[in-house]
Structure formats: C-alpha cells, structure tokens
C-alpha cells in the first residue's frame, strides 16, 4: 500500500483512554466501505495501549487493514490569525496525504491557519472544523471539507447547528471556534481574520 493512499484517524488519548471512539469507529467503517467496498470492522478498541497517562495524539494509518499506530505527545498549535482562502480542495475522506492543504499553508505564510472557502461558502480550516457564534447559537458549515468526529458529536448533542455560511457574512458573527479530536471545542480569543 502506497503511503499516499493511506487513510488517517487521529484520536485523543488521555489518561490511558481513547476519546469518542465510537465516532472514530463509525468514520473508519464508512471510509473503508466507500473506498474499498469492505464491510468488516477494524476494531479500534483493540489498538495497542498508550505508553502512559499523558495526553497523546493516537495516529492510526489504515486502508484495508491497519498499517501503523503511533502515540505522539500533543502540543497544540497557537492560532492568532486566520485567513480566508478560496480553494477547490476535495478532502471528504481523511487521507494521510495532506499535501494540498500543506501547499496552501506555504502559499499563505501571513496566517497561522486558513479558512478554506469553496464556491463562496466557508468550509473548514486546514486543521479543524470551524464554528461561529451569532449571539444565540453556534453555527458550523453545512458542507465541511471533512466531517470531523468532534463536529459530529457536538451536532448530536444539539450544541451546533449546520448552515451554509457565505464568506462575505463572517463579520456578523461574534465569536469563532475550532474543533477537532485533539482540540475539543476551542473558542479563539483575540483572533484576527484576514481576507485574501
């Protein structure tokens, strides 16, 4: 299996426990069925145990079978600036190959992360799903680049509402937050949003 074809699952591991495992399992099963026609389950509950109780990013690379499992100490990226960038990127499945996203970041060194706009609508950043607070409700894009596990969990909890978010209407929101398996739901204070 070429590394470019491998899928990636990143799971928060803390206190020796893998978090939101059912959401990761559902995505792994769905991806393998869609891409390879497989209906068996790669049982994520049977992954090797972490080295200790610290906070780790459990990085599972897989395709038809699990190719590798790593536990990497987690250091969050500091985000002070976001930049809205139009891009036609397809990332419906969480592939280990992130070269398109990394290329966009290299092309826009003036921001810590990018908000990717497709057809005039906000999707995600390069590292996380995004949500905006309108004064009453947290709203997340209806068409994200990738349906993240934390996003799915917060939608199921009724905390997030899905809507199309035109990039031209970002000024109407009071707050912005990023979410993924490692960050949880992180409200960004004193964030600067740049336009392309």
LOKOLTOR-370193 format. One record per residue (C-alpha): y, x, z. Coordinates in steps of 0.05 Angstrom, whole numbers, padded with zeros to 5 digits, always signed. Example, Ala and Ser with C-alpha at 12.3 -4.5 7.8 and 13.67 -1.06 7.14 Angstrom:
LOKOLTOR-370193
-00090+00246+00156 -00021+00273+00143 
***
This chain:
LOKOLTOR-370193
+00000+00000+00000 +00067+00029-00021 +00117+00031+00036 +00167-00006-00009 +00121-00067-00008 +00111-00070+00067 +00140-00125+00109 +00172-00112+00176 +00172-00150+00241 +00218-00127+00297 +00201-00155+00365 +00239-00146+00430 +00195-00115+00483 +00220-00112+00554 +00183-00109+00620 +00119-00096+00581 +00125-00164+00547 +00137-00183+00474 +00190-00237+00470 +00189-00301+00427 +00122-00280+00400 +00106-00350+00372 +00167-00346+00326 +00148-00277+00301 +00076-00301+00290 +00099-00361+00250 +00142-00316+00205 +00087-00265+00194 +00037-00321+00176 +00087-00355+00130 +00105-00290+00094 +00033-00268+00084 +00014-00337+00057 +00074-00339+00009 +00069-00268-00016 -00006-00254-00015 -00038-00323-00011 -00070-00306+00056 -00084-00359+00108 -00115-00316+00163 -00073-00294+00222 -00052-00223+00241 -00055-00235+00316 +00010-00205+00343 -00013-00219+00415 -00065-00165+00406 -00014-00109+00390 -00021-00045+00430 +00014-00045+00497 +00083-00012+00503 +00087+00056+00539 +00125+00027+00599 +00170-00029+00623 +00234-00005+00588 +00270-00041+00531 +00237-00026+00464 +00242-00048+00392 +00170-00061+00372 +00168-00046+00298 +00107-00075+00262 +00098-00057+00188 +00047-00100+00152 +00023-00132+00088 -00048-00158+00081 -00061-00121+00147 -00020-00086+00200 -00003-00016+00175 +00034+00012+00235 +00062-00007+00304 +00118+00034+00337 +00155+00025+00402 +00225+00053+00394 +00275+00055+00452 +00331+00006+00436 +00403+00027+00432 +00448-00029+00406 +00498-00015+00351 +00570-00023+00372 +00605-00075+00327 +00681-00076+00327 +00695-00092+00254 +00660-00138+00205 +00677-00141+00131 +00663-00200+00084 +00630-00172+00021 +00605-00213-00038 +00535-00191-00058 +00475-00220-00095 +00421-00196-00048 +00354-00231-00041 +00323-00218+00028 +00284-00282+00042 +00226-00240+00068 +00236-00185+00119 +00215-00125+00078 +00214-00056+00109 +00254-00032+00048 +00327-00046+00066 +00357-00001+00012 +00401-00057-00018 +00432-00070+00050 +00440+00004+00066 +00473+00015-00001 +00524-00040+00014 +00539-00007+00081 +00550+00061+00048 +00598+00029-00002 +00639-00002+00055 +00649+00053+00107 +00711+00019+00136 +00668-00033+00175 +00614-00028+00228 +00575-00083+00193 +00583-00130+00134 +00583-00206+00128 +00548-00220+00063 +00577-00275+00020 +00536-00308-00035 +00567-00359-00083 +00627-00367-00037 +00585-00381+00025 +00573-00338+00087 +00500-00317+00097 +00485-00262+00148 +00506-00192+00167 +00462-00133+00147 +00430-00130+00216 +00433-00201+00243 +00443-00275+00232 +00513-00299+00248 +00544-00359+00282 +00615-00384+00291 +00646-00428+00345 +00693-00483+00322 +00716-00503+00392 +00659-00552+00403 +00596-00526+00371 +00563-00460+00349 +00550-00464+00274 +00505-00419+00233 +00499-00415+00157 +00451-00465+00127 +00429-00413+00076 +00420-00347+00112 +00395-00284+00078 +00336-00285+00126 +00312-00339+00173 +00312-00299+00237 +00268-00314+00297 +00326-00318+00348 +00363-00364+00299 +00302-00409+00294 +00294-00410+00370 +00367-00429+00381 +00364-00484+00328 +00301-00512+00361 +00338-00511+00428 +00396-00552+00397 +00445-00496+00412 +00460-00481+00338 +00479-00528+00282 +00466-00509+00209 +00523-00518+00159 +00549-00487+00095 +00606-00441+00115 +00654-00424+00058 +00682-00354+00067 +00753-00379+00057 +00748-00421+00121 +00730-00367+00171 +00800-00369+00201 +00785-00438+00231 +00734-00410+00279 +00750-00387+00350 +00691-00340+00362 +00636-00303+00325 +00567-00282+00349 +00510-00242+00322 +00437-00257+00336 +00370-00224+00324 +00307-00209+00362 +00338-00149+00397 +00409-00173+00409 +00391-00242+00431 +00456-00282+00421 +00515-00235+00428 +00587-00261+00425 +00632-00207+00395 +00697-00200+00434 +00759-00168+00402 +00724-00168+00334 +00765-00154+00271 +00741-00188+00207 +00763-00153+00143 +00764-00184+00074 +00742-00148+00011 
***
